[in-house]
Every structure is written in C-alpha cells, then in structure tokens.
Amino acid sequence: MSEEKIQVYGYRWLVLLLFMLVNITTQILWITFAAVTIPAQAYFGGVDELSIFLLSAIFMIVYIPDTFLASWLIDKYDFKIGCGIGAVLIAIFGFLRFFAGPDYSLMLIFTIGIAIGQPFIMNSITKLSGNWFPKSERTTATGLGTLSMFVGILLGVLLTPFLIVGNDLSLMLLIYGILSLVIGVLFIVFAKSRPLTPPTSEPISEKVLMFEGLKKLFTNKSFLILVFLYFLGLGIFNMLTTYIQVILTPKNPAVFDETFAGIVGGIMLLGGIFGAIVISALSDKFQKKVVLIIISVAIAAVSLFIFAFVTDEITLMLTAFLFGFGLLGAAPIALEYAVDITKPVPEASSNGILMMVGQIGGIVFILGLADFTLPSGDYLPALLFEAILITVSLVSSFFLKRVK
C-alpha cells in the first residue's frame, strides 16, 4: 500500500501545536531569570550573580541524568504519557514558582521540578512525528517541534523585562505560572499518543529494549558523528546566547551595549527559527538529509569565522542570522536522520542522547569560555576556536551514511 492511500488525520496538527505550546512554555521558564539578572538579584535579597545563573544552568545539569528515565518512559508508555509527565511537572512547578516569592531556596527547588520535566518534552519530538506524520512530513514536524524551543527562548528574553515592576518579579512569575498551568491542562485533555491507524505503510519493526538500544547507538559510527555534531553545535550555541553581551562589548564598547547584544542574540534565534522551517521543508521535499546537514553546518562555520572578526553592526547581525540559520536549521534533520539510521532503536532513545550531549556541550563551553580570552577581554580566540571546531564537525559530517 502506498503512502498516498494511508489515512492521515488532521488531528496531527493539533497534537503538534499542543506539543509546541508546552515546549515554548518550558523554554520561557528556563530563560526567565537570565533575561533579568540584576532585578532578580535584588528580588531574592541580594544573592550573587552565580546564584541567578544557577536557576538557568540547573536545566542543563538535571538533563544529563534525567534523560535516560525520560527516554525509557516515553518508549515504554508512548508519547501521551511520556510527554504528559513533563507537561504535568512543568505545569505544577511553573505555577508554584509564584508562591516561592523572594525565597531563593524555594525558587531553586521549584525550578529543579521544572528541569526534571524538560527532558520528557524535548526527548519526545521524534516520537510525536513518527506516530502522527507520514514520512514525507516527518522532518517538517520535527522541525516545527524543534523551532518551538527557539521561539520560547526568544519570547522569554523579549517579554520578561516588560513583565517586572522595578525589582519586583511577582507579576511575571504569576503570568508565567498561569501560562504553564493552562498549557499543561490543555495538553493532558486534548493530546493523544497516536492516531487510530498508522500514517505510513512502512512495516512496524519491534523496538529493542532501552539498554540494548543504547549499545546499538554507541556502536553506530554515523550516530557517533551526530553525537559529535550535537555536542559542538548546541554547546557553542548555548555559550553564545548566554554570553553574547560580554563577547560583543570588547569589539566596540561605545556601541555594543546590552541592547545591541540583545538584538544580535534575538536575530540569531530568528535565524534558527527560519532555518528549522526552511531546511526541514527542503529535507521532506528532496529526502537528502546528509547533504542538507553538510550545507547547514558549512553555513554555520563560515558565518562564525566572519562573526569573530567583524565590528560592523550590519555584518554582525547578518552573520548572527546565518549562524543561527545553519546551526539550528540542521538540528531537526539530524534528529530524524538519527531515527532512520538506528532503527529499531526507539525514537526517544536516539533523540534523548543527542539532546543530552547538547546540554553537556553547553556546560563545557560556558565553563571554558574564560580560558580563551585576550588580556584586553576580547573573546576572539574563543570564537576562532569554536569556528575551527565547527569546521572539524563539517569535515566529519562527510562520513555520514548516505541514507534517505
């Protein structure tokens, strides 16, 4: 039976939309305090900057051990229950953050609760697309699910400063708490694991157990290349978005202030959103995942080299857009490609490992940034080193298997 004769349900778009809303909300909750560090310090009674940074960094730290439990539950109990666990945790603890008030310790505990829920959301992207979408739409579905992460980060950075009054974060915490609760309830009520009939004529292969699947993943050379790509790509992206101001300011202290840094960071995210849409659509149309991964990584490498040297505002914004377009545009294709080359390993296992190494990369590059600065405070060596690493990852991508 051809794919055209398979019934595909319009409800798939509602399920995808619900997933995207949960993912957007999760990222808003993650980036909340990074966008208002100084007011947050005052709100929590004068805690240091590292304490505020921890409220964001804890998401990356928790992701590493939690991803295995999340992937196992998603694989065992399917999309609705697996992702639903994350939606419930994020709804409850996102709402409870309002009641923590200026108690930093309580806020950290509730933030950890949200962080525990995050892998249940992010590791289920390919499970959703595999359950609900035909093969000709899967990369697009994964791309839309992935870009919702970037939309959430962008909204969190742009909206949060406008929702606080002086140093009082209460209104912002209440609004985000209600948002997380409402979206969580909508997901639980309306999301479904899978349609009545599968969206593809592909034979359903029996999934392997998680630990056997992990063994298969780490003996697959192409998958290991993807692990390397995700470690470098997401790690470098997390570092750049976290420290965009301190990277840009030494280039031109009189011009590149906090506002300009925010604009450049936002443009980088917009490039990622645009790239995830365009490159995913091209992948579904032409079924050339490896070629598009190579092109995307090449765009990221070239643009980062230029970004490291230029001091012109327009060129910086253009190269930031292209860097986001190439690097983040490759992410959903890599997730779907990983599913293709690792069958019958469950989707959530390969998805979870790639997301996890991206979080590890973020921690490594953020902590190691200070080791690559000039005495003047210029981060040119750090940017060049990262551009070289992306170029190395580009070379490694040529060794991926040529499979559709």
C-alpha positions in Angstrom: 0.0 0.0 0.0 1.4 3.4 -1.0 1.7 6.3 1.4 -1.0 8.2 -0.6 -3.6 5.6 0.4 -2.8 5.7 4.0 -5.2 7.8 6.1 -3.6 10.8 7.7 -5.5 12.6 10.3 -5.8 16.3 10.5 -5.7 16.0 14.3 -2.0 15.5 14.0 -1.6 19.3 13.7 -3.4 19.9 16.9 -1.2 17.4 18.7 1.9 19.1 17.3 0.6 22.5 18.3 -0.1 21.4 21.8 3.5 19.9 22.0 4.9 23.2 20.7 3.0 25.2 23.3 4.3 23.1 26.1 7.9 23.3 24.6 7.6 27.1 24.3 6.4 27.4 27.9 9.3 25.2 29.1 11.9 27.4 27.4 10.3 30.6 28.7 10.5 29.2 32.2 14.2 28.2 31.6 15.4 31.6 30.3 13.3 33.7 32.7 15.9 34.9 35.1 18.8 35.1 32.6 16.9 38.0 31.0 16.6 40.0 34.2 19.7 39.0 36.2 20.1 42.3 38.1 16.5 42.7 39.2 16.4 39.1 40.2 19.4 39.5 42.4 17.6 42.3 44.3 14.3 40.4 44.4 16.0 37.4 46.1 17.6 39.5 48.7 20.9 40.4 47.1 22.1 36.9 46.0 25.1 36.9 43.8 25.1 36.6 40.0 26.2 32.9 40.1 23.0 32.1 42.1 20.8 33.6 39.3 22.9 31.8 36.7 22.2 28.5 38.5 18.5 29.0 38.1 19.1 28.6 34.3 22.1 26.3 34.4 20.2 23.7 36.6 18.2 22.8 33.5 21.4 21.6 31.7 22.7 19.8 34.8 19.4 17.9 35.5 19.0 17.0 31.9 22.1 14.7 31.9 20.9 12.0 34.4 17.2 12.6 33.8 17.2 12.0 30.0 17.6 8.2 30.5 14.5 7.9 32.7 12.5 10.2 30.3 13.5 8.3 27.2 12.6 5.0 28.8 9.2 6.1 29.9 8.4 7.7 26.5 9.5 4.5 24.7 7.6 2.2 27.1 4.4 4.2 27.6 4.3 6.1 24.3 4.0 9.8 23.5 1.0 11.0 25.5 2.1 9.5 28.9 5.8 10.3 28.4 5.4 13.8 27.3 2.4 14.2 29.6 4.6 13.6 32.6 6.8 16.5 31.6 3.7 18.7 30.9 2.3 18.0 34.4 5.6 18.7 36.1 6.1 21.9 34.2 2.5 23.0 34.9 2.7 22.3 38.7 6.2 23.7 39.4 5.8 26.5 36.9 2.8 27.7 38.9 4.3 27.0 42.3 7.2 29.4 41.5 4.9 32.3 42.1 4.3 31.2 45.7 8.1 30.9 46.3 8.2 34.7 46.3 11.6 36.1 47.3 12.7 32.8 48.9 15.6 31.8 46.7 15.9 28.2 48.1 12.3 27.5 47.4 12.6 29.0 44.0 15.5 26.7 43.2 13.6 23.7 44.4 10.6 24.5 42.2 12.9 25.3 39.2 14.5 21.8 39.7 11.0 20.4 39.4 10.6 22.1 36.0 14.0 21.0 34.9 13.1 17.4 35.7 10.1 17.7 33.3 12.1 19.2 30.4 13.6 16.0 29.0 10.2 14.4 28.9 9.2 17.2 26.4 12.3 17.5 24.4 13.0 13.8 24.0 9.6 13.1 22.6 9.9 15.2 19.4 10.7 12.4 17.1 8.2 10.0 18.8 5.4 12.5 18.0 6.4 12.9 14.4 6.8 9.1 13.9 3.4 8.4 15.5 1.4 11.0 13.7 3.0 12.1 10.5 3.7 10.3 7.1 7.3 10.0 6.1 7.0 12.9 3.7 6.2 15.3 6.6 8.2 14.0 9.5 11.2 16.3 9.2 8.9 19.2 8.9 7.0 18.1 12.0 10.3 17.6 13.9 11.5 21.0 12.6 8.4 22.7 13.9 8.7 20.9 17.2 12.4 21.9 17.4 11.9 25.6 16.4 9.3 25.9 19.3 12.3 25.7 21.6 13.9 28.8 19.9 10.5 30.6 19.9 10.2 30.0 23.7 13.7 31.3 24.3 13.1 34.4 22.2 9.8 35.2 23.9 11.3 34.7 27.3 14.2 37.1 26.5 11.9 39.7 24.9 8.8 39.6 27.2 10.3 39.1 30.7 11.8 42.6 31.2 8.4 44.1 30.4 6.6 42.0 33.0 8.5 43.1 36.0 7.9 46.3 38.1 11.2 47.7 39.3 12.8 44.8 41.2 9.5 43.0 41.8 9.2 39.8 39.8 5.8 38.7 41.3 3.6 39.7 38.3 5.9 38.0 35.8 6.0 34.8 37.9 2.2 34.8 38.2 1.7 35.3 34.5 4.2 32.5 33.6 2.7 30.3 36.3 -0.8 30.6 34.9 0.5 30.1 31.4 2.3 26.8 32.4 -0.8 25.6 34.2 -3.2 26.3 31.3 -1.0 24.8 28.6 -0.4 21.7 30.8 -4.1 21.2 31.2 -4.8 21.6 27.5 -2.1 19.1 26.7 -3.4 16.5 29.1 -7.0 16.9 27.9 -6.5 17.1 24.1 -3.2 15.3 23.2 -3.3 11.7 22.1 -0.5 9.2 21.7 -1.2 8.1 18.1 -4.0 8.0 15.5 -6.4 5.1 15.0 -4.3 3.9 12.0 -0.6 4.4 11.3 0.3 7.3 9.0 2.6 5.2 6.9 2.7 1.9 5.1 6.2 1.1 6.4 6.3 -2.2 8.3 6.4 -1.7 12.1 9.5 -3.2 13.4 9.7 -4.4 17.0 11.6 -2.0 19.2 14.6 -3.1 21.2 14.9 -2.7 24.9 16.5 0.6 26.1 19.8 -0.7 27.3 20.2 -2.9 24.2 19.3 0.1 22.2 22.0 2.2 23.8 24.6 -0.4 22.9 23.4 -0.3 19.3 23.5 3.5 19.3 27.1 3.7 20.5 28.3 1.2 18.0 26.8 3.0 15.1 29.5 5.2 13.5 27.1 7.6 11.8 25.2 8.1 15.1 28.5 8.9 16.9 29.2 11.6 14.3 25.8 13.1 15.1 26.7 13.0 18.8 29.9 15.0 18.0 27.8 17.4 15.9 25.3 18.0 18.7 27.9 18.3 21.4 29.7 21.1 19.5 26.7 22.7 17.8 24.3 23.1 20.8 27.2 23.6 23.2 28.5 26.5 21.1 25.1 27.9 20.6 24.3 27.8 24.3 27.5 29.6 25.1 27.0 32.3 22.5 23.4 33.1 23.6 24.4 33.1 27.3 27.4 35.4 26.9 26.5 37.4 23.8 27.0 40.7 25.6 30.5 40.0 27.0 31.5 38.7 23.6 30.4 41.7 21.7 31.2 44.6 24.0 35.1 44.4 23.6 34.6 44.8 19.9 33.2 48.3 20.3 32.4 49.3 24.0 30.8 52.6 23.0 28.3 51.0 20.6 27.8 47.3 21.5 25.8 47.7 24.7 23.3 45.4 26.4 20.6 46.5 24.0 22.6 45.8 20.8 23.7 42.4 22.3 20.0 41.5 22.9 19.2 42.4 19.3 22.1 40.2 17.9 21.0 37.3 20.2 17.4 37.7 19.0 18.5 37.8 15.4 20.5 34.6 15.9 17.4 32.9 17.3 15.3 34.2 14.4 17.8 32.7 12.0 17.4 29.4 13.8 13.6 29.5 13.6 13.8 30.4 9.9 16.4 27.7 9.3 14.4 25.0 11.0 11.4 25.7 8.9 13.2 26.1 5.5 15.7 23.3 5.8 13.2 20.8 7.3 10.8 21.5 4.4 13.7 21.0 1.9 14.5 17.7 3.6 11.0 16.4 3.2 10.8 17.5 -0.4 14.1 16.1 -1.6 14.8 13.4 1.0 18.5 14.4 1.1 19.2 14.7 4.8 23.0 14.2 4.8 23.5 16.8 2.0 21.4 19.3 3.9 23.2 18.6 7.2 26.6 19.3 5.4 25.3 22.5 3.8 23.8 23.8 7.1 27.0 23.1 9.1 29.1 24.8 6.3 26.9 27.9 6.6 27.4 27.9 10.4 31.2 27.5 10.1 31.7 30.3 7.6 29.4 32.7 9.3 31.1 32.2 12.7 34.5 32.8 11.2 33.3 36.1 9.8 31.4 37.0 13.1 34.7 36.5 15.0 36.4 39.3 13.1 33.9 41.9 12.1 33.0 45.0 14.0 30.3 46.5 11.7 26.8 46.3 13.2 25.0 45.2 10.0 27.6 42.5 9.2 27.4 41.2 12.8 23.6 40.9 12.6 23.8 39.2 9.2 26.4 36.7 10.3 24.5 36.0 13.5 21.3 35.3 11.5 23.3 32.9 9.1 24.9 31.2 12.1 21.6 30.5 13.7 20.1 29.5 10.3 22.8 27.0 9.6 23.4 25.5 13.0 19.9 25.3 14.3 18.4 24.5 10.9 20.4 21.3 10.9 19.1 20.2 14.3 15.7 18.7 13.3 17.2 17.0 10.2 19.9 15.4 12.4 17.2 14.1 14.8 15.2 12.5 12.0 18.3 11.1 10.4 19.3 9.5 13.7 15.9 7.7 13.8 16.5 6.5 10.2 19.9 5.0 10.8 19.3 3.5 14.3 16.1 1.5 13.7 14.8 -0.5 15.6 16.2 1.6 18.5 13.2 3.6 19.9 13.0 7.3 18.7 13.2 8.7 22.2 16.5 7.0 22.9 18.4 8.5 20.0 16.5 11.8 20.5 17.4 11.8 24.2 21.1 11.0 23.7 21.5 13.8 21.2 19.7 16.4 23.4 21.7 15.3 26.4 25.1 15.7 24.7 24.0 19.1 23.6 23.4 20.1 27.2 26.8 18.7 28.2 28.4 20.7 25.4 26.6 23.8 26.8 28.1 23.3 30.2 31.6 22.6 28.8 31.7 25.7 26.6 30.1 28.0 29.1 32.6 27.0 31.8 35.6 27.0 29.5 34.9 30.4 27.9 37.2 32.4 30.2 40.2 30.3 29.2 40.1 31.7 25.7 40.2 35.4 26.2 42.9 38.0 25.4 44.2 40.3 28.2 42.0 43.1 26.8 38.9 40.9 27.4 38.5 40.2 23.7 36.9 36.8 23.0 38.3 36.5 19.5 40.4 33.3 20.4 37.2 31.7 21.8 35.2 32.5 18.7 38.0 31.3 16.4 38.4 28.1 18.4 34.7 27.4 18.1 34.7 28.2 14.4 37.5 25.7 13.9 35.6 23.1 15.9 32.5 23.6 13.7 34.7 23.2 10.7 36.0 19.9 12.1 32.4 18.8 12.6 31.7 19.8 9.0 34.5 17.5 7.8 33.2 14.7 10.0 29.7 15.1 8.5 31.0 14.0 5.1 31.4 10.5 6.6 27.7 10.1 7.4 26.0 7.3 5.6 24.1 8.4 2.5 20.6 7.3 3.5 17.3 9.0 2.9 
